[in-house]
Amino acid sequence: LAVCPLLAAVQAGNPLAAGNRLILSDRGITAFDSESLQSRWHLLQGEQTDEMVLADGLLLVTSGRGLHVIVPATGRVLWQRPSEARLFPPAVADAVVYLAGDDGRLQALQLHTGRLLWQRQFPGWVYPPAVLGGQLFTGGSDGRLWALSRADVSVLWERPLGQEMVYRPLVLQRGDLITTNFKGEIQAFSPQGEVLWQKRLPAVLLSPMEVAGYLIFSGLDDRLYSLASASGEMRWTASLGGRLAASLVQQQQRLLASLDDGRVLEIDIATGSKRRIYRVNGEPIASPFLTAERVILFVKSFPVRQTVILNRQHGNIPPKEI
């Protein structure tokens, strides 16, 4: 996950570490002790739950019933905001939660109380915004990139994208914006709305991560693409040989890609070459979680859910039912 400077204290992913808890979203929320992996609490069991966000010590998760803000240590629900619309995982900046969904409504809520600060209606569905300084950047089914003022939600500028946005924009470390659409197009904009470069690739691309001046995209063609963030110049492309089961994870100069056939690929960020391949029994249900000495993977192995610990020095530790 690439995070802009303003959001450095905000984490998003699945699973997430919060203190001595490792928290998983998979048809509900389960918190495990981060050392023993014993379960400590459960919430929303059986419900469709999304990628989580951790901000200012609070866990935010959307489900089919709305937004839930949770104290990670205990599982206590601090507040909820019900919604009949399908919500996307929220964005958070400066103790403000930006919430949006398929009803086209963008809302700003106070993080610790849930108090509604403002709301704005868009045509069709809309994504939670990327945040940079005093600006919000969003878009959705209307095929436009919108720049809004954080102070009064007024429109600063808008630009056509030629097609629906795949997901909310990414704000790069230097402040430029990256968007992708359903025609396989990537566009880079300045914060003032100037088009810096654009490129079209043969597949629809999901939102990228930024690593050391490069963008890494996963495509619906089961390939990875690495482009220079300043120019869009292709660095490398690599076939995964299968469908990604969860988001990519970065650690130093490697990526971990978990595939639906049970393979976990360790990929060199500089070249796209595969450095190591792990194999597990079952389909990963979340991204790999990295610690200094091990990789923890949650997998679905009928009829139970299991954790698999990948020990890079000594092979796999036997899986454990959870």
N, C-alpha and C positions, 0 to 999 in steps of 0.2 A: 504494500500500500504506500503510495506517495502522499505526503502530507505537506500542505503549504505552511510557511513559517508561522502564520497566525494560529494555525490549528495544531501546533506541535504537541500540546498537552492532551490532544484528543486522539484516541485510537479507535480504529474500526476493524472488525474481522470476526472470524469464527474458526477456532475458539479464541478467547481473550483471557489474559492473566490479569487478576485484580487482587493485589496483596497475596495472601496464601491460597487463593482460589483460582482454579482453571475452569472457565465457564464455557459451556457448549450449547449452541442453538441447534436443535434437531427435533422437530415436532414437540416443542417445549424447550424450557431452559433448565439445564442441570449444572450445578456447581460441584466441583470435585476439590478435594484437598490436593494442592499442587505437588506434594511429595508422594503421598500414598495412593493417590487417585481414588480414594474412597469418596462416594457421593455424600454431599453435605446438605443440599436442599434441591427441590424441584419446583418449578412453576409452569403454568400454561401447558401442562402435559396433554399431548394429543393434538395441540393446535399447530397450525403452520406458523413458524417463527422465522425471522429473517436474520441477516448478518447484524451483529450487535455493535454498539458504539459505547465507549467508555470515556466519560468526561467529568472532570472535577470529582473523581471518586464515585460517580454514579453510573450505573449500567442502564442503557436505553435500548429497548427492543420493540419492534413492531410485529404485530400478529394480525390475524383476521379480525380481531376485535378492536384494534387501535394501538396506541402507544403506551408502553409501560416503563416507568422509571423505578429502578430497583437498587436497594443497598446491597452491594455484592457480598459482603461478609455474612449476612444473615438471610438474604432472600426477601426481606421486607419490601413491599411495594410502597414507595414514597408517594407516588401519584400516578393516575392513569388519565388518558384522554381517549374516550371511545370514538370510534369512527366507523361509518358504514362503507366508506371508500377504502380501497386497497392502498395502504400506505407504503412508501419506500423507507428504507433506513434513513434516519434524520441526519442532518448536519448540525454541528454545534460550534459556536464561537462566542467567547466572552460571556459565558453563562446564558446564552440565548440558543434555544432549540429551533431549528428551521425544519418544518414538517410539511410534506407534500405527498400527493397521491394521484389516483386515477380520476378524481373529480375536478382536477385543475386548480385546487385551492392551495395556496402557499400560506402557511401560518408561521408566526414567530411567537414562541412561548418562553416564559422565564424558566430556566433550568430547574431551580430548586422548589418552585411552587406550582408550575404548570399554568400560571396566569397568562392569558392571551394578551399579547402586546399589539399585534396587528395581523391582518390577513389580506390577501390579494387574490383575485380570481384570474385564471388564465384559460384560454380555450383548450379543450381536450385535457389530457393528463400532463402533469408537470413534475419535474424532479426537484428534490431539495437542492439548494444552491451551493456552489463553491463560493468561498468567502475570501476576499482580499482587501485589506484596509477598510475603507468605507464603502465598498461595493459588494454586491451579490451578483452572481452569474448563474443563470438557469436556462432551461428550455425543456422541450418535450415533444408532444405530438404535432405542434404547429410548425415544426421545422425551422425555428428561429432561435438565435442566441440572444438572451435578454440581459442587459446590465441594469441593475437597480441600485438606488441609493439606500444604504442601510439606515440613514437618518429618517427618511420620510417615505420610502418605498417608491419614489418616483422613478420613471424610466429615464435612464441616462442615455442609452442607445440600444438599438436592436439590429441584428444582421441575419440575413437569410442563410440557411445551411443547405438548402436544396433537398432535404429529406428529414424525416424524424430523427431526433437525437437518440443515440443508443443509450447513453447514461449521462449523468451530470458532467459538466466540464471538469478537467483537471487543471489546477493552478500550479504552474511550475515554480521551482525555487526562485527563479529570477523574476517571476510575476506574470509571465505570458500564460495564455489559456490554450488548452487543447480540447477539441471536440471531435467526436466520431458520429457518423450517421449510418443509416441502413443501406446506403449505396456503397459502403466500404471506403468512404472518404474521410480523411483526416484533415482538419484545418487548425492552424495556429493563429491566434489573435493577440494583439497587444491589449492591455487593460483599457485602452481608448477605443477599441473596436477595429483597429487596422489589421487587415489580413497580412500575416507575415509569410506564410507558405501554406500550400495545400498539396495533398498527395492522395491518389486513389490506389487501393490495393484490391486483389481479386476476391477478398472475402470480407464479410462484416466483422468489424473489430470491436472487442469489448474495451472498457476503459483501461488505459495503460497505467503502469507504474513508472516513475522516473528514477533512474539510477545513474549517478555520476555523469549527468549531461546527456543521457540517452533515454529514449522511451522504449518500453517493452510492452507489446500488445499480444494478447491471445486472440486468435481468429476462430470463427465458426468452421473453418476448414481444418481444424486440429493442427494448426501451425503456430509458432511464435515468430514475431517480427521485432527486430531492434532497429530503431531509427534515431538519428541525431536530433535532439530536441530543438536545436537552433535552426536547422535547415530542412529537416525531413529526409535527409539522405539515408538510404538503406545501409545498415551496418551488417546485418546477417538475418537469415530466416532459417528456421529449423522445424522439421516435422516431429510432432509428438507421437505419432503412430496410434493415437487413440484420443478419446474425448476427455477434456479436463473435468474432474469431479468437483473441484473447489478452486478457490482463487490461488494464484501463485504466491509463494512466500520467498522473501529474499533474506539471505544471511551473508554478509560480507560480499564476496565475489561469486556467489552461487545462488541459483534459484532452485526451489523444490516445487515440482509439479506432480500432483496426485491425479491419477487417471482412473476412469471407471472400471478398468479391467484389473485393478489391484496393483498396478505398477506405480512406484514413486521414483521419479527421475530427478537426479541431481545434475543441474545444467550450468555450465560455465557462462557467466554473464558477458564476458568479453568476446567469446567466439560462438556461443550457442551449442557447443559440443556437449554431449552427455558424458559426465565424469563418473557416474555411478548409477546403477539401477537396483532398487529394492523391490521385492515382490511380497505382497501380503494376501491373505485369504479374505476376500470380501471387497466391497466397494467403499472407498473413503466417503464419509459424510460431512467432512469439514477439512479445512486446510491443515497441513502438518504444523505441529507446534514445536518450535526449536528451543532447546536449552543448550547449555555449554557442552554437554556430553551426550545428549540423546535427542531423538526425534519422536514425539508422541503423535500417534495417528489414531483417530477414531474411525472405525469401519463398521459397515453393516454386513453381518455374516449370519444369514437366516438360521434360526429364528431370533438371534440375540444381537445386541450391539456390543462391540468389543473395543478395547484399547490395544494397540500394538506399539511396543516401544522398540524403535530401531536404534541399536547401539552400533555406532560406526566402527568401533574397534573390534567388537567381539560377536557381531551378528545379532539377529533378532532375539529379544527376550520373549518367551511364550506369551500369546495374547491372553487378555484377562476380560471376562465378561463384566459388563457394567449395566 
